[in-house]
Amino acid sequence: MKLEKQQRYVAYSLILAVIALSIAMMFLTTSQALLVSTIVLMVSLWTNEGLPLAAVSLLPIILFPSFDILSTKLTTVNYANPIVFLFLGGFFIAIAVEKTDLHKWLAARVFNYFPASPRGIIFSLMITSGLLSSVLSNTTTTLLLLPIALFLTDIAHIKLRLALAIAYGASIGGILTPIGTPPNLIFIGFMQEINQPTIPFMQWVVMVAPLVMLMFAVAGFVLSLGTATTSLRADLKIEKQTREQKKVSTVIIVLIVMLLLNAPIEPYYSGLGLNESGMLLTAGLVLFLPYINILNWNQDKTKIPFQIIFLFGAGFAIAKAFMATGMAQLSAQYLSGFSDLPVILFLLILAAVVTFTTEITSNTALISIILPVLYEVAQRSGLNLTLIMMLATVCASYAFMLPIATPPNAAVMSSGIVNVKTMARYGIIFNLAGIVLVVTVASLYWKLFL
C-alpha cells in the first residue's frame, strides 16, 4: 500500500513538473523553463515524500547537466561547500550530546528554574527546545523532548500545547546560531559564493537573541492561555553530570569560548581570524580521540544525517542555477517594483511572502531560490543586501501553521495529539507575530550591525 502511494506521489510530481514546464515555456527561455520545472519536481517530491529526501536532493547532479542548466562540475562542487563541513562538525557534536544524554540533563536543569505550573512548563519546554535546536537538529530536538512532554500530563489539550511548545520552540530557537537551521547555512554559503563578508558566529547570536526572546514570550503566553488550573507532573530529578557528559560539555564550552575570541569587534578587536567551519569540524573530530572516546566511527556513522548534507548541496546548486540561467535577474525585475516603496513596507511584503510560501514548500529550497533574487534586487535598488537576505532567511524558518512547513511541526503531528486545524489556528497567530517582530527588529536593531 505504501509503495502504491509513493508511486502515485512520484506520478503527481512528474505531472506538476510537465505542467510547470508547459506554462514556463510561454514566458521564459528554454533553460529557465527547464529550471522551473526541475524545481517544481524537487519541491513536490520533497513535500510529498514520493522519493527519499537524499535521492531527491541528488537529482540536480543528473538533471542540471542533462538540461544544459549547469555542467556536472559546476553542479557537484556545490555539494562540497565549506558550510557542509561546518554542519558536519555540528552533527558530530549533536550525536555526542544525544549519546551521553546531555540533552536530558539540560532539560532537567532548565525545568528547575521555572514554576511547576502549566505556563512554567510550557516556557521551560519551549526554551529548552529552542536552546538545543540552536546547536542540534530541530527534528532531533523535537523527537527527544516529545516523550517528556507526553509524560507530564494525561490531559489531552495540555499535551497538545506542550507538544506545540516543543515544535515552535525548535523553530524559534533554531535561528539563534548560524548552524541552528539549514536556511542559515545556505545564507552564509551564498554570501561566500558572491564574495560578501559573512556575519561572524557571535555577532549573529547577539543580533538574533532579542528576536528569539520576543518570540518565546509571545508563543509561550499564547500557548499557556487557559491552563492556570491544570496540575502537571514536574518531578524530573537533576542528576550530577556523568564523566562522559562532562567531556562533551567541556568540548562545547571550549568551542564557544573560541568562537567568542574569533568574533571581531570592529574597530577594537579583529578576532583570531580562524575559519569557523574548521573550528566546528575540529570540535566534532576531537570527540573521536582515544582520550575523549565519546564517538566511535563504526558505531556512530549511521547517525550522521547524510541526507541533510545532500539537501544543502541541492540548495546551493539551485541557487547557482538560478543565477546562471538569468532567473534571478528576471525575478528581481518584478520584485524590484516593490523596492520603490518605503523600506519598512518592502520588508513587510518580503517577510510575508517568505513566511507564507515556506508553509507549503521546503524552506531550504525556498531560501536557495530567493537569495539570488534578493541579491539582484539589492544591486538594482541599493537596499542593504545583508539585511534583506538575513530577514528572508529568518522568515524561512518561522512557519508555524502546517505540518509540512517544518520538520518539528511534522514530528509533533506524528504523535497523534495535534491536528492540522489546531496547529493552523495557533500557527497563523505566530506567523503574523513573527512577520511583525522580524521586521521591527531588523529595522531598529540589525541595521546597527549591518
C-alpha positions as CSV (number, residue, x, y, z in Angstrom):
1,M,0.0,0.0,0.0
2,K,2.8,2.3,0.9
3,L,4.6,1.6,-2.4
4,E,1.4,2.3,-4.4
5,K,1.1,5.7,-2.6
6,Q,4.7,6.6,-3.3
7,Q,4.2,5.7,-7.0
8,R,1.2,8.0,-7.1
9,Y,3.2,10.8,-5.5
10,V,6.0,10.4,-8.0
11,A,3.5,10.4,-10.8
12,Y,1.8,13.6,-9.4
13,S,5.1,15.3,-9.1
14,L,6.0,14.5,-12.7
15,I,2.7,15.8,-13.9
16,L,3.2,19.0,-12.0
17,A,6.7,19.4,-13.5
18,V,5.3,18.9,-17.0
19,I,2.5,21.5,-16.4
20,A,5.1,23.9,-15.0
21,L,7.3,23.4,-18.0
22,S,4.4,24.0,-20.4
23,I,3.4,27.2,-18.7
24,A,7.0,28.5,-18.2
25,M,7.9,27.9,-21.9
26,M,5.4,30.6,-22.7
27,F,7.3,33.3,-20.8
28,L,10.9,32.1,-20.2
29,T,13.8,30.8,-22.2
30,T,14.2,27.0,-22.5
31,S,16.9,26.7,-19.8
32,Q,14.9,28.9,-17.4
33,A,11.7,26.9,-18.1
34,L,13.6,23.6,-17.5
35,L,15.0,25.0,-14.3
36,V,11.5,26.0,-13.1
37,S,10.2,22.5,-14.0
38,T,13.1,20.8,-12.1
39,I,12.5,22.9,-9.0
40,V,8.7,22.1,-9.1
41,L,9.6,18.4,-9.4
42,M,12.0,18.5,-6.5
43,V,9.8,20.7,-4.2
44,S,6.9,18.4,-4.9
45,L,8.9,15.2,-4.1
46,W,10.4,16.9,-1.0
47,T,6.9,17.7,0.2
48,N,5.0,14.5,-0.6
49,E,8.0,12.2,0.2
50,G,7.4,10.3,-3.1
51,L,11.2,9.6,-3.1
52,P,13.7,9.7,-0.2
53,L,14.9,13.1,0.8
54,A,18.5,12.2,-0.1
55,A,17.5,10.8,-3.6
56,V,15.6,14.0,-4.5
57,S,18.5,16.2,-3.3
58,L,20.9,14.4,-5.7
59,L,18.7,15.0,-8.8
60,P,20.4,18.2,-9.8
61,I,23.6,16.3,-10.5
62,I,21.7,14.4,-13.2
63,L,19.1,16.9,-14.4
64,F,21.1,20.1,-14.5
65,P,23.8,18.8,-16.9
66,S,21.1,16.9,-18.9
67,F,19.1,20.0,-19.4
68,D,22.2,22.1,-20.0
69,I,21.4,24.3,-17.0
70,L,24.8,23.7,-15.3
71,S,27.7,21.5,-16.1
72,T,28.3,18.4,-13.9
73,K,31.4,20.1,-12.4
74,L,29.6,23.3,-11.6
75,T,26.7,21.3,-10.1
76,T,28.7,18.8,-8.0
77,V,31.0,21.5,-6.5
78,N,28.0,22.8,-4.5
79,Y,27.9,19.5,-2.6
80,A,31.3,20.3,-1.1
81,N,30.6,23.8,0.0
82,P,32.6,24.8,3.1
83,I,29.3,25.2,5.0
84,V,28.7,21.5,4.6
85,F,31.8,20.7,6.7
86,L,30.7,23.3,9.3
87,F,27.4,21.5,9.7
88,L,29.2,18.1,9.7
89,G,31.1,19.2,12.8
90,G,27.8,20.2,14.3
91,F,26.4,16.8,13.6
92,F,29.2,15.1,15.5
93,I,28.5,17.3,18.5
94,A,24.8,16.6,18.3
95,I,25.4,12.8,18.2
96,A,27.7,13.1,21.2
97,V,25.1,15.1,23.1
98,E,22.4,12.6,22.3
99,K,24.7,9.6,23.1
100,T,25.6,10.9,26.6
101,D,22.0,12.1,27.4
102,L,23.4,15.6,27.9
103,H,20.1,17.0,26.5
104,K,18.1,15.3,29.3
105,W,20.4,16.8,31.9
106,L,20.0,20.2,30.4
107,A,16.2,19.8,30.3
108,A,16.1,19.0,34.0
109,R,18.3,22.0,34.8
110,V,16.0,24.3,32.8
111,F,12.9,22.9,34.5
112,N,14.4,23.7,37.8
113,Y,14.3,27.4,37.1
114,F,10.6,27.6,36.1
115,P,7.5,27.1,38.2
116,A,5.8,23.7,38.1
117,S,2.7,25.3,36.6
118,P,1.5,24.6,33.1
119,R,2.7,28.1,32.0
120,G,6.1,27.4,33.6
121,I,6.5,24.0,31.9
122,I,5.4,25.4,28.6
123,F,8.0,28.1,28.8
124,S,10.7,25.6,30.0
125,L,10.0,23.1,27.3
126,M,10.0,25.9,24.6
127,I,13.2,27.4,25.8
128,T,14.9,24.0,26.2
129,S,13.8,23.1,22.7
130,G,15.0,26.4,21.4
131,L,18.4,26.3,23.0
132,L,19.0,22.7,21.9
133,S,17.9,23.5,18.4
134,S,20.4,26.3,18.2
135,V,23.2,23.7,18.0
136,L,21.3,20.4,17.2
137,S,18.9,19.3,14.5
138,N,15.5,20.8,15.3
139,T,13.9,17.5,14.3
140,T,16.1,15.5,16.7
141,T,15.4,18.0,19.5
142,T,11.7,17.8,19.0
143,L,11.7,14.0,18.9
144,L,13.9,13.8,22.0
145,L,11.8,16.2,24.1
146,L,8.4,15.0,23.0
147,P,8.3,11.9,25.3
148,I,9.0,14.2,28.3
149,A,6.0,16.4,27.3
150,L,3.7,13.5,26.9
151,F,4.8,12.2,30.4
152,L,3.9,15.4,32.2
153,T,0.1,15.2,31.9
154,D,-2.8,13.0,30.9
155,I,-5.0,15.9,29.8
156,A,-5.3,16.0,26.0
157,H,-5.5,19.7,25.4
158,I,-2.5,20.3,27.7
159,K,-0.5,17.6,26.0
160,L,-1.2,19.4,22.7
161,R,0.1,22.7,24.0
162,L,3.2,21.1,25.4
163,A,3.9,19.4,22.1
164,L,3.4,22.6,20.2
165,A,5.7,24.4,22.6
166,I,8.4,22.0,21.7
167,A,7.9,22.2,18.0
168,Y,7.6,26.0,17.9
169,G,10.5,26.4,20.4
170,A,12.7,24.4,18.0
171,S,11.8,26.6,15.0
172,I,12.1,29.8,17.1
173,G,15.4,28.9,18.7
174,G,16.9,27.3,15.5
175,I,17.8,30.7,14.2
176,L,19.8,31.7,17.2
177,T,23.1,30.4,15.7
178,P,24.3,30.2,12.1
179,I,24.4,26.4,12.4
180,G,20.9,26.0,14.0
181,T,18.9,25.5,10.8
182,P,19.7,24.8,7.1
183,P,18.5,28.2,5.7
184,N,21.0,29.9,8.0
185,L,23.8,27.9,6.5
186,I,22.6,28.4,2.9
187,F,22.6,32.1,3.6
188,I,26.2,32.1,4.8
189,G,27.3,29.8,1.9
190,F,25.6,32.1,-0.6
191,M,27.4,35.2,0.9
192,Q,30.7,33.4,0.5
193,E,29.8,32.5,-3.1
194,I,29.2,36.1,-4.0
195,N,32.4,37.2,-2.1
196,Q,30.5,39.2,0.5
197,P,31.5,39.3,4.2
198,T,29.6,36.8,6.3
199,I,28.3,37.5,9.8
200,P,30.6,36.1,12.5
201,F,29.1,33.5,14.8
202,M,28.8,35.5,18.0
203,Q,27.7,38.6,16.1
204,W,24.9,36.5,14.7
205,V,23.9,35.4,18.2
206,V,23.9,39.0,19.5
207,M,21.8,40.2,16.6
208,V,19.2,37.4,16.7
209,A,18.8,36.9,20.5
210,P,16.3,39.7,21.1
211,L,14.0,38.4,18.3
212,V,14.2,34.9,19.8
213,M,13.4,36.1,23.3
214,L,10.4,38.2,22.0
215,M,9.1,35.2,20.0
216,F,9.5,32.9,23.1
217,A,7.5,35.4,25.1
218,V,4.6,35.7,22.6
219,A,4.4,32.0,21.8
220,G,4.7,30.9,25.5
221,F,2.0,33.4,26.6
222,V,-0.5,32.4,23.9
223,L,0.0,28.6,24.4
224,S,-0.5,28.9,28.1
225,L,-3.8,30.8,28.0
226,G,-6.5,29.0,29.9
227,T,-4.2,26.4,31.6
228,A,-3.8,28.1,35.0
229,T,-5.8,25.5,37.0
230,T,-4.2,22.4,35.5
231,S,-1.8,20.3,37.5
232,L,1.3,18.6,36.0
233,R,3.9,16.1,36.9
234,A,7.2,18.1,37.0
235,D,9.4,15.7,39.1
236,L,12.4,15.3,36.8
237,K,15.4,14.9,39.0
238,I,18.6,16.8,38.5
239,E,21.4,14.3,38.4
240,K,25.1,15.0,38.5
241,Q,26.8,15.1,35.2
242,T,28.4,11.8,34.2
243,R,32.1,11.7,33.2
244,E,31.0,11.4,29.5
245,Q,28.7,14.4,29.8
246,K,31.4,16.4,31.4
247,K,33.7,15.6,28.4
248,V,31.1,16.7,25.9
249,S,30.3,19.8,27.9
250,T,34.0,20.7,28.1
251,V,34.3,20.4,24.3
252,I,31.2,22.6,23.7
253,I,32.4,25.2,26.3
254,V,35.9,25.4,24.7
255,L,34.3,25.7,21.3
256,I,32.0,28.6,22.4
257,V,35.0,30.4,24.0
258,M,37.0,30.0,20.8
259,L,34.1,31.3,18.8
260,L,33.8,34.3,21.1
261,L,37.5,35.0,20.7
262,N,37.3,34.6,17.0
263,A,34.5,37.1,16.6
264,P,35.8,40.5,15.6
265,I,34.6,43.6,17.4
266,E,35.4,46.4,14.9
267,P,37.3,48.6,15.2
268,Y,38.6,47.5,18.6
269,Y,39.4,43.8,18.0
270,S,40.0,41.9,14.8
271,G,39.4,38.4,16.2
272,L,41.6,35.3,15.8
273,G,40.9,35.0,12.1
274,L,40.2,31.3,12.3
275,N,37.8,29.6,9.9
276,E,34.6,28.7,11.7
277,S,33.9,25.7,9.5
278,G,37.3,24.3,10.6
279,M,36.6,25.1,14.2
280,L,33.4,23.2,14.4
281,L,34.8,20.3,12.4
282,T,37.7,20.2,14.8
283,A,35.5,20.2,17.8
284,G,33.5,17.3,16.3
285,L,36.6,15.3,15.5
286,V,38.0,15.8,19.0
287,L,35.2,13.6,20.2
288,F,36.7,10.7,18.4
289,L,40.1,11.0,20.2
290,P,41.1,8.0,22.3
291,Y,41.4,10.2,25.4
292,I,37.9,11.6,24.9
293,N,36.4,8.4,23.5
294,I,32.8,9.6,23.1
295,L,32.3,8.9,19.4
296,N,33.2,5.7,17.6
297,W,33.0,5.8,13.8
298,N,31.8,2.2,13.3
299,Q,29.1,2.7,15.9
300,D,28.0,6.3,15.2
301,K,28.5,6.8,11.4
302,T,24.9,5.7,10.8
303,K,23.6,8.6,12.9
304,I,25.1,11.2,10.6
305,P,22.2,12.6,8.5
306,F,23.9,12.5,5.1
307,Q,20.5,13.3,3.5
308,I,20.7,16.7,5.1
309,I,24.2,17.2,3.7
310,F,22.9,16.3,0.2
311,L,20.0,18.7,0.9
312,F,22.4,21.5,1.4
313,G,24.2,20.6,-1.8
314,A,20.9,20.7,-3.7
315,G,20.1,24.1,-2.2
316,F,23.4,25.6,-3.2
317,A,23.1,24.1,-6.7
318,I,19.6,25.6,-7.2
319,A,20.9,29.0,-6.1
320,K,23.8,28.7,-8.6
321,A,21.5,27.6,-11.4
322,F,19.1,30.5,-10.6
323,M,21.9,32.9,-11.2
324,A,23.4,31.1,-14.2
325,T,20.2,31.0,-16.2
326,G,19.2,34.6,-15.5
327,M,16.2,33.6,-13.4
328,A,17.5,35.6,-10.5
329,Q,17.7,38.7,-12.6
330,L,14.3,38.2,-14.1
331,S,12.6,37.6,-10.8
332,A,14.4,40.7,-9.4
333,Q,12.8,42.8,-12.1
334,Y,9.4,42.0,-10.7
335,L,10.4,42.2,-7.0
336,S,12.3,45.5,-7.7
337,G,8.9,47.1,-8.4
338,F,8.2,46.9,-4.7
339,S,11.6,48.3,-3.7
340,D,10.4,51.8,-4.6
341,L,8.0,51.5,-1.6
342,P,9.2,52.7,1.8
343,V,11.8,50.3,3.2
344,I,9.6,49.2,6.1
345,L,6.7,48.3,3.7
346,F,9.1,46.4,1.4
347,L,10.4,44.4,4.4
348,L,6.9,43.6,5.5
349,I,6.0,42.4,2.0
350,L,9.2,40.3,1.8
351,A,8.7,38.8,5.2
352,A,5.1,37.9,4.5
353,V,5.9,36.3,1.1
354,V,8.7,34.2,2.5
355,T,6.8,33.2,5.7
356,F,3.6,32.0,4.0
357,T,5.4,30.5,1.0
358,T,7.5,28.3,3.2
359,E,4.3,26.8,4.7
360,I,3.9,24.7,1.5
361,T,7.5,24.3,0.3
362,S,10.8,23.2,1.7
363,N,12.4,26.2,3.5
364,T,15.8,25.0,2.2
365,A,14.6,25.1,-1.4
366,L,12.8,28.4,-0.9
367,I,15.7,30.2,0.6
368,S,18.0,28.8,-2.1
369,I,15.7,30.3,-4.7
370,I,15.1,33.7,-3.1
371,L,18.6,34.6,-2.1
372,P,19.9,35.1,-5.7
373,V,16.7,37.1,-6.4
374,L,17.3,39.4,-3.4
375,Y,21.0,39.8,-4.5
376,E,19.8,41.2,-7.8
377,V,17.1,43.4,-6.1
378,A,19.8,44.9,-3.8
379,Q,22.0,45.5,-6.8
380,R,19.2,47.4,-8.6
381,S,17.7,49.3,-5.7
382,G,20.6,50.0,-3.3
383,L,18.9,48.2,-0.4
384,N,21.1,46.7,2.3
385,L,22.0,43.3,0.8
386,T,22.8,41.5,4.1
387,L,19.8,43.0,5.9
388,I,17.2,41.8,3.4
389,M,18.8,38.4,2.9
390,M,19.0,37.8,6.6
391,L,15.4,38.8,7.1
392,A,14.3,36.4,4.4
393,T,16.5,33.6,5.9
394,V,14.9,34.0,9.4
395,C,11.4,34.2,8.0
396,A,12.0,30.9,6.1
397,S,12.3,29.2,9.5
398,Y,9.3,30.9,11.0
399,A,6.4,28.9,9.6
400,F,4.1,27.6,12.2
401,M,0.8,26.7,10.5
402,L,1.1,23.4,8.7
403,P,2.8,20.1,9.4
404,I,4.7,20.2,6.1
405,A,6.1,23.6,6.9
406,T,8.9,22.5,9.2
407,P,10.2,19.1,10.4
408,P,9.3,19.9,14.1
409,N,5.7,20.6,13.0
410,A,5.6,17.2,11.3
411,A,7.2,15.5,14.3
412,V,4.5,16.6,16.7
413,M,1.8,15.9,14.2
414,S,3.1,12.3,14.1
415,S,2.4,11.9,17.8
416,G,-1.3,11.9,17.1
417,I,-2.2,14.5,19.7
418,V,-2.0,17.6,17.4
419,N,-4.4,18.1,14.5
420,V,-4.0,20.3,11.5
421,K,-6.9,22.6,12.5
422,T,-5.4,23.4,15.9
423,M,-1.9,23.8,14.5
424,A,-3.2,26.2,11.9
425,R,-5.2,28.2,14.4
426,Y,-2.1,28.8,16.7
427,G,0.2,29.0,13.7
428,I,-1.5,31.9,12.0
429,I,-1.0,33.9,15.2
430,F,2.7,33.1,15.4
431,N,3.2,33.7,11.7
432,L,1.8,37.2,11.9
433,A,3.7,37.9,15.1
434,G,6.9,36.6,13.6
435,I,6.5,38.9,10.5
436,V,5.9,42.0,12.6
437,L,8.7,41.2,15.1
438,V,11.3,40.2,12.5
439,V,10.7,43.4,10.5
440,T,10.7,45.5,13.7
441,V,14.0,44.0,15.0
442,A,15.6,44.2,11.5
443,S,14.6,47.9,11.1
444,L,15.6,49.1,14.5
445,Y,18.3,46.7,15.7
446,W,20.0,44.8,12.9
447,K,20.8,47.9,10.9
448,L,23.1,48.9,13.8
449,F,25.3,46.0,12.8
450,L,24.9,45.8,9.1
